[in-house]
Amino acid sequence: MPDLTLPRFGIEIEGYVPFELEEELCEKLDDLNCDYGGDGSIRTPDNYKYNDIEIKTPPLNLEEFNKFTRKLERALKKYKVGTNTSCGLHVHTSHPKFFKKEYLKKINYTWLAIEDVLFTIQNAQRMYSGACERYYFDYVRNGGLRKFGNSRRAFKRGGFGYSRNALNFGALGEHGTIECRIHRGTVDVERMRNWVYLVNKFYEYCLNNYKATEVITLLKTPCNDEKVQRVWDLLKLDKKRREYFTKFVNPKLYPRLNDQVKDGMEAKHLNSKIKWYQNRFKLNKPVDWRLRGYTDGTRPQTRAEIAYFELLRAKKKADTKFNRDFYGRGRASLPSVISSY
């Protein structure tokens, strides 16, 4: 019987395989008790030579996972499975405590506080990938911690919001797991082991060692070298893993990650003020910016309407800036030196 007090992990490896080796690979994956199939989001180097594949390992505890990957490594190398920037490595984690609201809140808040550091050890493209959207975006959309911490929606498809968030709670309803989608695609088994080790340390902190003051302090701290080391301290990484992850940190991503937070807070503040005007003065007319007024042809008349209209204008600008920083629209090209983790 599995020890239910330990988290269990299953990973999804997105990649591609040569046509002539696909059948043999699938036979080997059957022997390893892995599920597999295609994934339309994967772009293969040559559609006439390769086929996309997503490999799903069985659920295992950390010790079992490390042993299992030795066998998996031989299969990935033998059958020449490859990855590119369209691929990801997703880690599904299950634990009985995930179905208790108090622990979901702790996981929420801790992830919000440290996800910027986790993005710095990935390729820069992951910051703007629709497949692992930064979870901070949902925090802004849902009006801050008070509403964001409501875990009732976590058990429905899509979780707290978008099912392709870097941390996807929607998988709780479908698979009984929380899915971490932030990692770039890889067939390097050492990276898989180290990443699952870090994910395990994250949940270990949330479920057993959580301290609200530590998390709130980190949430308010800009992304920089000092914060990186404080996150490793928080998760109690051993010396080997601390050095391993630190060497992949890309400081050139700090300003962009901090811009996202700054613009997000501005957008959240404006949203709060707009809601106050809507409730206080019953203002809910749809706006037509071409008419510089409302869609019914009228323009703001009272002082409250004028102030409300100016808030909507400011929100429009803030949203544009916010979306630009989250999706890279209108930004300069990505840093020339990007993390290779």
C-alpha positions as CSV (number, residue, x, y, z in Angstrom):
1,M,0.0,0.0,0.0
2,P,1.3,3.5,-0.9
3,D,2.1,5.8,2.0
4,L,-0.7,8.4,1.7
5,T,1.2,10.9,3.9
6,L,3.8,11.4,1.0
7,P,3.0,13.4,-2.1
8,R,3.0,11.4,-5.3
9,F,4.2,12.8,-8.6
10,G,3.5,12.1,-12.3
11,I,5.1,14.0,-15.1
12,E,4.0,14.8,-18.6
13,I,6.9,15.0,-21.1
14,E,6.1,16.8,-24.3
15,G,8.4,16.1,-27.3
16,Y,8.7,14.5,-30.7
17,V,10.0,11.2,-32.0
18,P,11.2,10.0,-35.4
19,F,8.4,8.2,-37.3
20,E,10.5,5.0,-37.7
21,L,11.1,4.7,-34.0
22,E,7.7,5.7,-32.7
23,E,6.2,2.2,-32.6
24,E,9.2,0.7,-30.7
25,L,9.0,3.6,-28.2
26,C,5.3,3.0,-27.6
27,E,6.0,-0.7,-26.9
28,K,8.7,0.3,-24.4
29,L,6.4,2.9,-22.7
30,D,3.7,0.2,-22.3
31,D,6.3,-1.9,-20.5
32,L,7.0,1.0,-18.2
33,N,3.3,1.5,-17.5
34,C,3.3,5.0,-19.1
35,D,0.4,6.5,-21.0
36,Y,1.2,8.4,-24.2
37,G,-0.5,10.1,-27.1
38,G,-0.2,13.1,-29.5
39,D,-0.4,16.8,-28.6
40,G,-1.4,19.3,-31.2
41,S,0.4,22.1,-29.4
42,I,3.9,20.6,-30.2
43,R,5.7,21.9,-33.3
44,T,7.9,19.2,-34.7
45,P,11.1,20.1,-36.6
46,D,9.9,18.3,-39.7
47,N,6.3,17.0,-40.1
48,Y,7.5,14.4,-42.6
49,K,10.2,12.9,-40.2
50,Y,8.8,13.4,-36.7
51,N,5.6,12.9,-34.8
52,D,4.5,14.7,-31.7
53,I,4.2,12.7,-28.5
54,E,3.2,13.4,-24.8
55,I,4.4,10.8,-22.3
56,K,2.7,10.5,-18.9
57,T,4.4,8.5,-16.2
58,P,2.5,6.6,-13.5
59,P,2.1,8.4,-10.1
60,L,5.1,7.7,-7.8
61,N,6.5,9.0,-4.6
62,L,9.9,10.9,-4.8
63,E,12.1,7.8,-4.1
64,E,10.1,5.7,-6.6
65,F,10.3,8.5,-9.2
66,N,14.1,8.7,-9.0
67,K,14.4,5.0,-9.6
68,F,11.8,5.0,-12.4
69,T,13.6,7.7,-14.3
70,R,16.7,5.5,-14.8
71,K,14.6,3.2,-16.9
72,L,12.9,6.1,-18.6
73,E,16.2,7.8,-19.5
74,R,17.3,4.7,-21.5
75,A,14.1,4.7,-23.5
76,L,14.2,8.5,-24.3
77,K,17.8,8.2,-25.5
78,K,17.4,5.0,-27.4
79,Y,14.4,6.2,-29.4
80,K,15.8,9.7,-29.9
81,V,12.9,11.7,-28.3
82,G,13.6,15.5,-28.7
83,T,12.1,18.8,-27.5
84,N,11.9,22.4,-28.5
85,T,10.4,25.7,-27.2
86,S,6.9,24.5,-28.0
87,C,7.2,21.7,-25.5
88,G,6.8,21.7,-21.7
89,L,7.4,19.4,-18.7
90,H,4.4,19.3,-16.5
91,V,4.5,17.9,-12.9
92,H,1.2,16.6,-11.4
93,T,1.2,16.2,-7.6
94,S,-1.4,14.5,-5.5
95,H,-1.8,14.6,-1.7
96,P,-4.9,14.2,0.6
97,K,-4.3,17.7,2.0
98,F,-4.9,19.3,-1.4
99,F,-8.6,18.9,-0.8
100,K,-8.6,21.0,2.3
101,K,-9.3,24.8,1.9
102,E,-6.7,25.8,4.5
103,Y,-3.9,24.1,2.6
104,L,-5.0,25.3,-0.8
105,K,-4.7,28.9,0.5
106,K,-1.2,28.3,1.7
107,I,-0.2,26.8,-1.7
108,N,-1.8,29.8,-3.4
109,Y,0.0,32.4,-1.4
110,T,3.4,30.7,-1.4
111,W,3.3,30.2,-5.2
112,L,2.4,33.8,-5.7
113,A,5.4,34.9,-3.6
114,I,8.0,32.7,-5.3
115,E,6.8,32.2,-8.9
116,D,8.9,35.1,-10.2
117,V,12.1,33.4,-9.0
118,L,11.0,30.1,-10.6
119,F,10.5,31.9,-13.9
120,T,14.1,33.2,-13.8
121,I,15.5,29.6,-14.0
122,Q,13.5,28.9,-17.2
123,N,14.0,30.0,-20.8
124,A,12.8,33.6,-21.2
125,Q,10.1,32.4,-23.6
126,R,8.2,30.7,-20.8
127,M,7.4,34.2,-19.4
128,Y,5.2,34.9,-22.4
129,S,3.9,31.4,-23.1
130,G,0.2,30.8,-23.2
131,A,0.9,27.3,-22.0
132,C,2.2,28.4,-18.6
133,E,0.7,31.9,-17.9
134,R,2.0,33.5,-14.8
135,Y,-0.4,32.9,-11.9
136,Y,0.0,36.4,-10.7
137,F,-2.3,37.4,-13.6
138,D,-5.2,35.6,-11.9
139,Y,-4.4,37.3,-8.6
140,V,-4.8,40.7,-10.3
141,R,-8.0,39.7,-12.1
142,N,-9.6,38.3,-9.0
143,G,-9.0,41.4,-6.9
144,G,-6.2,40.4,-4.5
145,L,-5.8,37.8,-1.8
146,R,-9.2,38.0,-0.2
147,K,-11.1,36.7,-3.3
148,F,-8.1,34.8,-4.7
149,G,-7.9,32.6,-1.7
150,N,-11.5,31.2,-2.1
151,S,-10.7,27.6,-3.0
152,R,-14.3,26.5,-3.9
153,R,-13.6,26.9,-7.6
154,A,-10.5,24.8,-7.4
155,F,-12.4,21.6,-7.7
156,K,-14.1,22.7,-11.0
157,R,-12.5,22.5,-14.4
158,G,-10.2,25.4,-14.9
159,G,-9.5,25.9,-11.2
160,F,-9.3,29.5,-9.9
161,G,-9.1,30.7,-13.5
162,Y,-7.2,29.7,-16.5
163,S,-6.4,25.9,-16.8
164,R,-3.0,26.8,-18.4
165,N,-1.7,28.8,-15.5
166,A,1.9,28.1,-14.4
167,L,0.2,26.4,-11.4
168,N,-3.0,24.7,-12.5
169,F,-5.6,24.0,-9.8
170,G,-8.1,22.9,-12.4
171,A,-6.4,19.5,-12.5
172,L,-7.8,18.8,-9.0
173,G,-11.3,18.4,-10.4
174,E,-10.1,16.2,-13.3
175,H,-7.3,14.2,-11.9
176,G,-7.1,14.9,-8.2
177,T,-3.7,16.7,-8.7
178,I,-2.2,20.2,-8.8
179,E,-0.3,20.7,-12.1
180,C,2.9,22.7,-12.3
181,R,3.4,23.8,-15.9
182,I,6.2,26.3,-15.7
183,H,9.1,24.1,-16.7
184,R,10.4,24.1,-20.3
185,G,10.4,20.9,-22.3
186,T,13.3,18.5,-21.6
187,V,14.3,14.9,-22.0
188,D,17.2,15.4,-19.6
189,V,16.4,13.1,-16.7
190,E,18.7,14.9,-14.2
191,R,16.7,18.1,-14.8
192,M,13.5,16.2,-14.2
193,R,14.7,14.8,-10.9
194,N,16.0,18.1,-9.7
195,W,12.8,19.9,-10.7
196,V,10.5,17.3,-9.0
197,Y,12.8,17.6,-5.9
198,L,12.1,21.4,-5.9
199,V,8.4,20.9,-6.5
200,N,8.4,18.5,-3.5
201,K,10.1,21.0,-1.3
202,F,7.6,23.6,-2.3
203,Y,4.6,21.5,-1.2
204,E,6.5,20.3,1.9
205,Y,6.8,24.0,2.9
206,C,3.2,24.8,2.2
207,L,1.8,21.7,4.0
208,N,4.1,21.5,6.9
209,N,6.2,24.7,7.5
210,Y,4.1,27.5,6.2
211,K,4.5,30.9,7.9
212,A,2.3,33.8,6.7
213,T,4.8,36.5,7.6
214,E,7.5,34.9,5.5
215,V,5.3,34.5,2.5
216,I,3.8,38.1,2.7
217,T,7.3,39.5,3.0
218,L,8.5,37.6,-0.1
219,L,5.3,38.6,-2.0
220,K,6.2,42.2,-1.5
221,T,9.9,41.8,-2.4
222,P,11.0,42.6,-5.9
223,C,12.8,39.9,-7.8
224,N,16.5,40.1,-7.4
225,D,19.5,38.1,-6.3
226,E,18.7,38.4,-2.6
227,K,15.1,37.2,-3.1
228,V,16.4,34.1,-5.1
229,Q,18.6,33.1,-2.1
230,R,15.7,33.8,0.3
231,V,13.4,31.5,-1.7
232,W,16.0,28.7,-1.6
233,D,16.2,29.3,2.2
234,L,12.4,29.1,2.5
235,L,12.3,25.8,0.6
236,K,15.3,24.4,2.6
237,L,17.1,23.3,-0.5
238,D,20.2,21.2,0.1
239,K,23.6,22.7,-0.8
240,K,23.9,20.7,-4.0
241,R,20.5,21.7,-5.3
242,R,20.9,25.3,-4.2
243,E,24.1,25.6,-6.3
244,Y,22.4,23.7,-9.2
245,F,19.4,26.0,-9.5
246,T,21.4,29.2,-8.8
247,K,23.6,28.7,-11.8
248,F,20.5,28.8,-14.1
249,V,19.1,32.1,-12.7
250,N,18.9,34.8,-15.4
251,P,19.2,38.3,-13.8
252,K,18.2,39.9,-17.1
253,L,14.6,38.8,-16.4
254,Y,14.3,40.6,-13.1
255,P,13.2,44.0,-14.5
256,R,10.5,42.4,-16.7
257,L,9.1,40.3,-13.9
258,N,9.0,43.4,-11.6
259,D,7.3,45.4,-14.4
260,Q,4.6,42.8,-14.5
261,V,4.0,43.2,-10.7
262,K,4.0,47.0,-10.9
263,D,1.6,47.2,-13.8
264,G,-0.6,44.5,-12.3
265,M,-1.0,46.4,-9.0
266,E,-1.9,49.6,-11.0
267,A,-4.5,47.7,-12.9
268,K,-5.9,46.1,-9.7
269,H,-6.1,49.5,-7.9
270,L,-8.0,51.1,-10.9
271,N,-10.4,48.1,-11.0
272,S,-11.2,48.7,-7.3
273,K,-11.9,52.4,-7.8
274,I,-14.1,51.7,-10.8
275,K,-16.2,49.1,-8.9
276,W,-16.7,51.7,-6.1
277,Y,-18.0,54.3,-8.6
278,Q,-20.2,51.7,-10.2
279,N,-21.8,50.7,-6.9
280,R,-22.0,54.2,-5.4
281,F,-23.4,56.0,-8.4
282,K,-25.0,53.1,-10.4
283,L,-22.8,53.8,-13.4
284,N,-22.7,50.8,-15.8
285,K,-23.2,52.3,-19.3
286,P,-21.0,50.7,-22.0
287,V,-18.3,53.1,-23.3
288,D,-17.6,53.9,-27.0
289,W,-14.1,55.4,-27.2
290,R,-14.7,56.6,-30.8
291,L,-17.6,58.8,-29.6
292,R,-15.6,59.8,-26.5
293,G,-18.7,58.9,-24.6
294,Y,-21.2,56.1,-24.2
295,T,-22.6,53.8,-26.8
296,D,-26.0,55.5,-26.6
297,G,-24.4,58.8,-27.9
298,T,-24.4,60.7,-24.6
299,R,-21.4,62.0,-22.8
300,P,-20.5,62.2,-19.1
301,Q,-22.4,65.1,-17.5
302,T,-22.1,65.0,-13.7
303,R,-18.8,65.2,-11.7
304,A,-19.1,61.5,-10.8
305,E,-19.6,60.5,-14.4
306,I,-16.6,62.5,-15.6
307,A,-14.4,61.1,-12.8
308,Y,-15.7,57.6,-13.7
309,F,-15.0,58.1,-17.4
310,E,-11.5,59.2,-16.7
311,L,-10.9,56.1,-14.5
312,L,-12.1,54.0,-17.4
313,R,-9.7,55.7,-19.7
314,A,-6.8,55.2,-17.2
315,K,-7.8,51.5,-16.9
316,K,-7.8,51.1,-20.7
317,K,-4.2,52.4,-20.7
318,A,-3.2,50.3,-17.7
319,D,-4.7,47.1,-19.2
320,T,-2.8,47.7,-22.4
321,K,0.4,48.1,-20.5
322,F,-0.4,45.1,-18.2
323,N,-1.1,42.8,-21.2
324,R,2.0,44.0,-23.0
325,D,4.1,43.0,-20.0
326,F,2.4,39.6,-19.6
327,Y,2.4,38.6,-23.2
328,G,5.3,40.5,-24.6
329,R,3.3,42.7,-27.0
330,G,5.2,45.7,-28.2
331,R,8.2,44.7,-26.0
332,A,11.8,44.7,-27.2
333,S,13.2,41.4,-28.2
334,L,13.9,38.9,-25.5
335,P,17.3,39.1,-23.7
336,S,20.1,37.8,-25.9
337,V,21.4,35.7,-23.1
338,I,18.7,33.4,-21.8
339,S,18.7,30.6,-19.2
340,S,19.4,27.2,-20.6
341,Y,17.8,25.3,-17.8
